[in-house]
Amino acid sequence: MIRLIYISTARCELAEIELEGILRSSRRNNAAAGVTGLLVVGGRRFLQALEGPESAVKQTYDRIRADERHFAAVTLDSRPIAERSFPGWAMGHQPSKPLRGDGAVADDVAALIASIGDPTMHAYFAEFAKKHAA
Ligand SMILES: Cc1cc2nc3c(=O)[nH]c(=O)nc-3n(C[C@H](O)[C@H](O)[C@H](O)COP(=O)(O)O)c2cc1C
């Protein structure tokens, strides 16, 4: 298994309904492919972790990168893992609105990532939440 983390930028700020559509197809496709992960949205930035069998993660990432709703995907980290950080989430997401300078949302992200044991991944999500909630 591998885990890949990337950051990207939305072409324009997504409406909640569009984000719900992305989450719906993510959860359906990822469940079928054995991919799990977390997607956090802060303004126009996305930070996403994808984990699962290498070929499934790569295929999923290729499809995501080709999505015209965002651009400039930069892979931050990609490495083999022995176990998943998000075994229960076909695609986890912060429960409230995308981060917009609202401290409560940073708290939501903190709660989401509290159980992540991997320090690299924990740091990426914590920094992202801090930056976009400032
Ligand atoms: C930021 C972002 C994250 C996405 N994450 C996933 C994902 O984890 N899994 C997935 O299948 N599609 C994801 N998508 C959507 C894909 O780009 C693509 O639209 C979708 O997989 C097409 O599948 P469908 O035809 O079944 O809807 C994401 C799109 C964006 C913009």
The ligand as an SDF file (V2000), in Angstrom:
LIG
                    3D

 31 33  0  0  0  0  0  0  0  0999 V2000
  -10.1200   18.1020   -5.1500 C   0  0  0  0  0  0  0  0  0  0  0  0
  -10.7340   16.8930   -5.7930 C   0  0  0  0  0  0  0  0  0  0  0  0
  -10.6280   15.6670   -5.1580 C   0  0  0  0  0  0  0  0  0  0  0  0
  -11.1780   14.5280   -5.7390 C   0  0  0  0  0  0  0  0  0  0  0  0
  -11.0440   13.3350   -5.0980 N   0  0  0  0  0  0  0  0  0  0  0  0
  -11.5030   12.2130   -5.6830 C   0  0  0  0  0  0  0  0  0  0  0  0
  -11.3210   10.9420   -5.0760 C   0  0  0  0  0  0  0  0  0  0  0  0
  -10.7350   10.7890   -4.0060 O   0  0  0  0  0  0  0  0  0  0  0  0
  -11.8020    9.8520   -5.7370 N   0  0  0  0  0  0  0  0  0  0  0  0
  -12.4690    9.9480   -6.9230 C   0  0  0  0  0  0  0  0  0  0  0  0
  -12.8730    8.9320   -7.4590 O   0  0  0  0  0  0  0  0  0  0  0  0
  -12.6720   11.1360   -7.5100 N   0  0  0  0  0  0  0  0  0  0  0  0
  -12.2100   12.2750   -6.9210 C   0  0  0  0  0  0  0  0  0  0  0  0
  -12.4270   13.4820   -7.5190 N   0  0  0  0  0  0  0  0  0  0  0  0
  -13.2930   13.5450   -8.7130 C   0  0  0  0  0  0  0  0  0  0  0  0
  -12.5700   13.0830   -9.9530 C   0  0  0  0  0  0  0  0  0  0  0  0
  -11.7380   14.1110  -10.4270 O   0  0  0  0  0  0  0  0  0  0  0  0
  -13.5700   12.6910  -11.0450 C   0  0  0  0  0  0  0  0  0  0  0  0
  -14.4460   13.7540  -11.3110 O   0  0  0  0  0  0  0  0  0  0  0  0
  -14.3920   11.4860  -10.6420 C   0  0  0  0  0  0  0  0  0  0  0  0
  -13.5800   10.4780  -10.1060 O   0  0  0  0  0  0  0  0  0  0  0  0
  -15.1630   10.9460  -11.8270 C   0  0  0  0  0  0  0  0  0  0  0  0
  -15.8630    9.8220  -11.4220 O   0  0  0  0  0  0  0  0  0  0  0  0
  -17.4230    9.6380  -11.7100 P   0  0  0  0  0  0  0  0  0  0  0  0
  -17.5580    9.7270  -13.2060 O   0  0  0  0  0  0  0  0  0  0  0  0
  -17.7270    8.2960  -11.1430 O   0  0  0  0  0  0  0  0  0  0  0  0
  -18.1460   10.7550  -10.9960 O   0  0  0  0  0  0  0  0  0  0  0  0
  -11.8690   14.6260   -6.9720 C   0  0  0  0  0  0  0  0  0  0  0  0
  -11.9620   15.8750   -7.6000 C   0  0  0  0  0  0  0  0  0  0  0  0
  -11.4200   17.0030   -7.0250 C   0  0  0  0  0  0  0  0  0  0  0  0
  -11.5490   18.3300   -7.7150 C   0  0  0  0  0  0  0  0  0  0  0  0
  1  2  1  0
  2  3  1  0
  2 30  2  0
  3  4  2  0
  4  5  1  0
  4 28  1  0
  5  6  2  0
  6  7  1  0
  6 13  1  0
  7  8  2  0
  7  9  1  0
  9 10  1  0
 10 11  2  0
 10 12  1  0
 12 13  2  0
 13 14  1  0
 14 15  1  0
 14 28  1  0
 15 16  1  0
 16 17  1  0
 16 18  1  0
 18 19  1  0
 18 20  1  0
 20 21  1  0
 20 22  1  0
 22 23  1  0
 23 24  1  0
 24 25  2  0
 24 26  1  0
 24 27  1  0
 28 29  2  0
 29 30  1  0
 30 31  1  0
M  END
$$$$
